[in-house]
């Protein structure tokens, strides 16, 4: 089976889509039934012009303008892909992760869209309190429906995203299928080592970790308050924050902030993995989240998640199996007491950490995901 993968940036770019496309590409390459054809690193010149326009509108009007889901930009990307596929002898299907790349493509080759959330829902979810330029909303809807009409199948990683898509596009609901994303890690820990990894975690200090790039949306202020509440309950605690884009200095010896770590090289991935392995819980206090791959990455290292019931997270975390979900307005005292109770009970903590890894291995391990992908696109 010859699959053409499209990407605006280089497929191997770890910073694009947080490396998800790269990891899917690597997982597909391991399947002997699949031959990959790369159609990536597209010319971005026209989009960059609209990106400049986006910044001007943001500065002068404080409005959101979308530079990618723009009809001129989308047509340009489709034309570039069209020219490339015309030169390729055999393609069985085109896999894309961005609807704007293929919305104006003229081909009989089956198109598979695999994304975390339809783009119109992405805007509703992340920018519902933001004023959006009217032309952008119109373009988003036109581009999206055009791609949905063209696509053979649309794959979404959560029941939440799937239900929203089917509810909006009832006429095309048969095209939507459930298929999750896995972790953005190349290396794996072996099942036989999980018990040893969990048992090595500190018994004298509670280690909390968050993989977050956005201070506000990822709820870092709440996380810091949670740390303070736990500290006041006479629990020795350390909080590690990894990945923040902006430089932040905190005068708190119990909190360590590490800037973005590049996982494109094995050393960067190893650093993040090591930090996770020694942590007791991964915390993600997002106010909005379509999926939350960091949750999967934590589970892949036998680390339970503590998070809010928002967006796709509600389909990723199962109560007392791979973590615990709380309402967004839940009192931090309640969350603190839950964490302390599990942490102090050696048997309960081991059971939760072990089942977190098992849940990942059963549902989010990429070899299994790719096998399901192949079944879906046959």
Beta strands, then each sheet from edge to edge (+ up, - down):
strand 1: 2-6
strand 2: 35-39
strand 3: 93-96
strand 4: 110-115
strand 5: 153-156
strand 6: 176-178
strand 7: 206-211
strand 8: 237-244
strand 9: 255-259
strand 10: 281-284
strand 11: 304-308
strand 12: 323-326
sheet 1: 2+ 1+ 3+ 4+ 5+ 6+
sheet 2: 9+ 8+ 7+ 10+ 11+ 12+
end
